Amino acid sequence: MENIMKTITLPRLGIVGLMMATPAFAYAATEPALTIAQETFFNQLASHCGKAFAGKVVSTDSADAAFRDKALVMHVRECSDTELKIPFHVGDDHSRTWVITKTAQGLRLKHDHRHQDGTEDKVTMYGGDTASVGSSQKQSFPIDQASIDNFMQNGLAQSVTNVWHMEVTPSTFSYLLTRENRHFQVDFDLSQPQPLPPAPWGHE
């Protein structure tokens, strides 16, 4: 530190002298890495890449009745080092894909909704970023401002306090939506891979 301070106070050294005196760590990448918990969570999901699993609704809200009567299948379909795309099939409805992305701050969850012709639904790519480190088994995604704006524009004011959650263990993956007076949860059995479903709409 003493040498650095002396270099800075010598005007004839100029820019070159300052650069030589600057600690090497100042040039390291400024983007923080994921926490160990977030990285482990992401990798656990990625380990199922290429496989599909059946699920069932375990919450009891009356709003979820339609889901209970349909075959529910998640498919860990597209995987890279930074992003996972997981279609969520509800019977013959192939409109939903969960998109989990690594960011400089943590993990981001978005919901890609498409029509059967592949065009985007007017309510799509909503979700949020992790606000805490979470754990290797659970990550939570409070709604972001862009999603709030989209919901308000489309008459979904009841959804502007949404928080989405994902939980993973060696045997189960759970997707949850919570807000005041609302709890939706579907659990998928990771121990029994299923036949692969069709491609989600817009991702053929």
Residue pairs with C-beta under 8 A, 6 or more apart in sequence:
3 21
4 21
4 22
4 23
7 13
7 17
7 18
7 20
7 21
8 18
8 21
10 17
13 21
31 104
32 104
32 105
33 39
34 42
34 102
34 106
34 107
35 106
35 133
36 136
37 133
37 134
37 135
37 136
38 106
38 107
38 130
38 133
38 134
38 139
40 136
41 107
41 134
41 135
41 136
41 137
41 138
41 139
41 166
41 168
42 84
42 100
42 102
42 107
44 136
44 168
45 76
45 84
45 86
45 100
45 166
45 168
45 173
46 76
46 79
46 84
48 76
48 173
48 190
49 76
49 77
49 79
49 84
50 76
50 77
50 79
51 75
51 76
51 193
52 73
52 74
52 75
52 76
52 193
52 194
52 195
52 196
52 197
53 73
53 74
53 75
53 173
53 188
53 189
53 190
53 192
53 193
53 194
54 71
54 72
54 73
54 188
54 189
54 192
54 194
55 72
55 73
55 74
55 173
55 175
55 186
55 187
55 188
55 189
56 68
56 72
56 186
56 187
57 64
57 67
57 68
57 72
57 184
57 185
57 186
58 185
58 186
58 187
59 176
59 183
59 184
59 185
59 186
61 182
61 183
61 184
63 182
63 184
64 184
67 90
67 184
67 186
70 90
70 91
70 93
71 89
71 90
71 91
72 88
72 89
72 90
72 186
72 188
73 88
73 89
73 194
73 197
74 86
74 87
74 88
74 89
74 98
74 173
74 175
74 188
75 86
75 87
75 89
75 196
75 197
75 200
76 84
76 86
77 85
77 86
77 87
77 97
77 199
77 200
77 203
78 84
78 85
78 203
79 85
81 102
82 101
82 102
83 99
83 100
83 101
83 102
84 98
84 99
84 100
84 101
85 97
85 98
85 99
85 112
85 203
86 97
86 98
86 99
86 100
87 94
87 96
87 97
87 98
87 197
87 199
87 200
87 203
88 96
88 97
88 98
88 175
89 96
89 197
89 198
89 200
90 96
94 116
94 197
94 198
94 199
94 200
94 201
95 113
95 114
95 115
95 116
95 121
95 200
95 201
96 111
96 112
96 113
96 200
97 111
97 112
97 113
97 114
97 200
97 203
98 109
98 110
98 111
98 112
98 175
99 108
99 109
99 110
99 111
99 112
99 125
99 127
100 107
100 108
100 109
100 166
101 107
101 108
101 110
102 108
103 129
105 129
105 130
106 129
106 130
106 133
107 129
107 130
107 139
107 141
108 127
108 128
108 129
108 130
108 141
109 127
109 128
109 129
109 139
109 141
109 164
109 166
110 125
110 126
110 127
111 124
111 125
111 126
111 127
112 120
112 124
112 125
112 202
113 120
113 121
113 123
113 124
113 125
114 120
114 121
114 124
114 200
114 201
114 202
114 203
115 121
115 201
115 202
116 201
117 201
118 201
118 202
118 204
119 202
120 202
122 154
123 150
123 151
123 154
123 156
126 143
126 146
126 147
126 150
126 151
127 141
127 143
127 144
127 147
127 164
128 141
128 142
128 143
128 144
128 147
128 162
128 163
128 164
129 141
129 142
129 144
130 139
130 140
130 141
131 140
131 142
132 140
134 140
137 167
137 168
137 169
138 165
138 166
138 167
138 168
139 165
139 166
140 163
140 164
140 165
141 163
141 164
141 165
141 166
142 162
142 163
143 159
143 160
143 161
143 162
143 163
143 164
147 162
148 160
151 157
151 159
151 160
152 160
158 179
158 182
159 179
161 179
161 180
162 177
162 178
162 179
163 177
163 178
163 179
164 175
164 176
164 177
164 178
165 174
165 175
165 176
165 177
165 178
166 173
166 174
166 175
166 176
167 173
167 174
167 176
168 174
168 190
169 190
170 190
171 189
171 190
171 191
172 187
172 188
172 189
172 190
173 187
173 188
173 190
174 185
174 186
174 187
174 188
175 185
175 186
175 188
176 183
176 184
176 185
177 183
177 184
177 185
178 184
